[in-house]
Amino acid sequence: AADKAAEKAAVDAVVAKVEELTLRIKSELDTSDLFVPPPPKEECPICFLPMIGTLQDAMNMACCGKVICYGCFQEKRRVIHTANFEREEEEERTGIEEIMMKETCSFCRAPVSTSREEMMLRIEKRMKVNDPLAYYQAGGCYQDGRHVPQADVLKALELNHRAAELGLPEAFA
């Protein structure tokens, strides 16, 4: 009888601990936050369509800090190349030299950077205003050795960490 009483007391103690943990977990979980709809996806500032996927499906413009969808970026390039091709044909036909269109940012119309130094200056300018995408882009440059004199993995980690601190989810990868 004493064994059964001790066993029952042990079971009751375990049940009490489970109930205590259950109550604590319920109080920590705010069930109202579980069913909140996700935030809306960021829209392309040019076509206003929702961005799909991650930054690999979009272009971060270093000049203005805008992220545009890859479709808008490619369309702008297609228009410029088509216009330049038509100008070359017209020049061959008439002999009159035409001014070629230069690539510009699809959003702010700033000329596309033509050198590594210019690209890094634009990225650093965006970093001064705490743009997380600029930190992330600079981290990628240092990791791969693009637009910088030499690759520096520690500097890349530091920049990606700062981008994550500023709230860029892709920087955690």
C-alpha positions in Angstrom: 0.0 0.0 0.0 2.9 2.3 0.8 4.4 1.6 -2.7 1.1 2.5 -4.4 0.9 5.7 -2.4 4.5 6.7 -3.3 3.8 5.8 -6.9 0.6 7.9 -6.9 2.4 10.8 -5.3 5.2 10.6 -8.0 2.6 10.5 -10.8 0.7 13.4 -9.2 4.0 15.4 -9.0 4.7 14.7 -12.7 1.2 15.7 -13.7 1.4 18.9 -11.7 4.8 19.8 -13.4 3.3 19.1 -16.8 0.3 21.3 -16.0 2.6 24.0 -14.7 4.7 23.9 -17.9 1.5 23.9 -20.1 0.2 27.0 -18.4 3.6 28.7 -18.7 3.8 27.9 -22.4 0.3 29.1 -23.0 1.0 32.4 -21.2 4.2 32.8 -23.3 2.4 32.2 -26.6 0.2 35.0 -27.7 -2.2 33.0 -30.0 -3.6 36.2 -31.5 -0.2 36.8 -33.2 -0.2 33.3 -34.7 -2.9 34.0 -37.3 -1.9 37.5 -38.4 -1.6 37.6 -42.1 2.0 38.0 -43.4 3.2 41.5 -44.3 2.6 42.4 -47.9 5.4 41.6 -50.3 7.5 44.5 -51.4 6.4 45.9 -54.8 8.6 46.9 -57.7 8.6 50.8 -57.7 8.3 50.8 -61.5 5.7 48.2 -62.4 4.1 47.9 -58.9 3.9 44.1 -59.1 4.8 42.2 -56.0 8.4 41.0 -55.8 8.6 37.3 -56.0 11.3 35.3 -54.2 14.5 36.8 -52.9 17.1 39.4 -53.9 18.3 37.0 -56.6 15.1 37.8 -58.5 15.6 41.5 -58.3 18.2 44.2 -58.9 19.4 46.6 -56.2 20.3 49.9 -57.8 23.4 51.3 -56.0 22.7 54.8 -57.2 19.3 55.3 -55.5 19.0 52.2 -53.3 15.8 51.1 -55.0 15.2 47.4 -55.6 13.5 46.8 -58.9 12.2 43.5 -60.3 14.4 41.7 -62.8 11.7 42.1 -65.5 11.8 45.9 -65.4 15.6 45.9 -65.3 15.8 43.6 -68.4 13.1 45.6 -70.3 15.1 48.8 -69.8 18.3 47.1 -71.1 16.3 45.7 -74.1 14.9 49.1 -75.0 18.3 50.7 -74.9 20.0 48.0 -76.9 17.2 48.0 -79.5 17.4 51.8 -79.8 21.2 51.7 -80.2 21.0 48.9 -82.8 18.4 51.0 -84.8 20.6 54.1 -84.5 23.7 52.1 -85.8 21.6 50.9 -88.8 20.4 54.5 -89.5 24.0 55.7 -89.3 25.2 53.1 -91.8 22.4 54.0 -94.1 22.6 57.8 -93.9 26.2 58.4 -92.8 24.9 60.8 -90.1 26.5 60.0 -86.7 23.8 59.5 -84.0 24.3 59.8 -80.3 24.0 56.4 -78.6 21.8 55.9 -75.6 23.6 55.0 -72.4 22.4 52.7 -69.8 20.8 54.4 -66.8 19.0 53.4 -63.6 15.5 52.4 -64.4 14.2 54.4 -61.4 16.3 57.5 -61.0 17.9 57.7 -64.5 21.4 58.1 -63.1 24.1 56.7 -65.5 25.2 53.2 -64.7 28.5 53.1 -63.0 31.4 52.3 -65.4 34.2 51.5 -62.9 34.7 49.5 -59.7 35.6 52.7 -57.8 32.4 54.4 -58.8 30.3 51.4 -57.9 31.9 51.2 -54.4 31.5 55.0 -53.9 27.8 54.6 -54.6 27.4 51.6 -52.3 29.4 53.5 -49.5 27.1 56.5 -50.0 24.1 54.3 -49.4 25.8 52.7 -46.4 26.1 56.1 -44.8 22.3 56.3 -44.6 22.2 52.8 -43.1 20.7 51.1 -46.1 20.8 47.4 -45.2 20.9 46.4 -48.9 24.0 48.5 -49.4 25.7 46.7 -46.5 24.6 43.3 -47.9 25.8 44.3 -51.4 29.2 45.5 -50.1 29.5 42.2 -48.1 29.0 40.3 -51.4 31.6 42.5 -53.1 34.2 41.8 -50.4 33.3 38.1 -50.3 33.7 37.6 -54.0 36.4 40.2 -54.6 34.1 42.2 -57.0 34.6 46.0 -57.2 37.2 45.9 -54.4 41.0 45.5 -54.7 41.0 42.1 -52.9 38.5 39.7 -51.3 38.2 39.9 -47.5 35.9 37.3 -45.9 36.1 38.9 -42.5 35.0 42.3 -43.8 32.2 40.5 -45.7 31.0 38.8 -42.6 31.1 42.1 -40.7 29.1 43.9 -43.4 26.5 41.1 -43.6 26.2 41.1 -39.9 25.4 44.9 -40.0 22.9 44.3 -42.8 21.2 41.7 -40.6 21.2 44.1 -37.6 19.4 46.6 -39.8 16.7 44.0 -40.6 17.6 42.4 -43.9 16.5 38.7 -43.7 18.8 37.6 -46.6 21.8 38.7 -44.6 21.2 35.8 -42.2 21.9 33.2 -44.9 
